[in-house]
Each structure stands twice: as structure tokens, then as C-alpha cells.
Amino acid sequence: MAKVVLPELGENVTKATVSYWYFQPGEKVEEKADLVELSTDKATFNLPSPCNGTLSEVFFQEGDSVNIGEVLAVIEEN
């Protein structure tokens, strides 16, 4: 099981907003594939999948605000 965590995003950035999930729970994902689009006050960026596997659970929905270090989702590794 791999946790997808919101990483440090730079100086004075403490949170991001989930814009779009490219995959839904139950779908297979490949390592480095774009998993979720996030936005901050300064930029929009994609967070890649950390491994191959199946997206098993998503903890934040589109429009939700996420703090640095929080777990966005869980991937069951193959």
C-alpha cells in the first residue's frame, strides 16, 4: 500500500486545492502517470502516481483544500 501525500510546494505555500482526479477508485494507475491536478494561489500542477497499482481510496474530492503532508489517496501496489 502506497500513500499519496501532498509534498512541500515551496516557501509560504501551506495548502492546495484538488482540481481534478485523473483516475477513480478501482482503476489501475501506472507509476509517474498524472494522478491528480492541484492548484495553489500561484500555480496549477499535476501530482504523479508514486507506483504501479490500483487506486483504492481517495480522501479528498474536487474542490477540497488539502494541507501539506496530508494523505490524498491510497494505492494498492501490484
N, C-alpha and C positions, 0 to 999 in steps of 0.2 A: 504494500500500500504506500503510495506516494502522496504527500500533501502538497497542494499548490498554494504557496504563500505569497502575499504581496510583498515584494522586496523593497529595500530602500530606494527612493526615487530622486534623491537629491536634496540639497540644502533647503530647509524651510517647507518641504513637502511632507505632510503627515498623513494624507489620505488620498484616495482616488475613487472615482465613481465607475461602476460597471456599466459599460455602454452596450455590449453585445456578446453573447456566448456563441462561439462557432460550432459547438457540439452540445448535445443534450445528454443527460444521464442515460447510461446504457449503450451509448455509441463508442466505437473504438477510436482511439486517438494515437497518432504517431509522435514520437519524440521530436521536438522542435517545431511541430505544427502549431499555428496560431490557435490558441485555446480560447482566449477572452480578450476583448478590446476594453481598455480602461482609459479614463480621461482625468486630468487634473486641471487646475486653473491655467497651467502653462502649456500642456501638451496632451495629445492622444497617442496611445501606443498599444501594441499587442503583446500579451504575455504568452510565451510558448509553453507547450507541454513539456514537463521535465523527463518524461519517459514514454515508452510504448505501453498501451494498456486500454482499459475500459473506464470511461468517466463514470464513477459510481455515485457520486453525490456532489451537489452544488449548494453552497451555503449562502450565497448572495445572488439576488436576482437583478435583472437590468434596472438601472436607476438607483440601486442601493449604494451607499457610501461605505468604503472599506478602509480601515486604518492599516498603516504599515505593520507587517508582521502577522496579520490575521490570515487564517486559512480560508481560501476562496472555494476550494474544491478538493476532492479526493479521487485519485486514480488507482484502480486495481491493476497492478503490473502483470503483464503476461509472462 
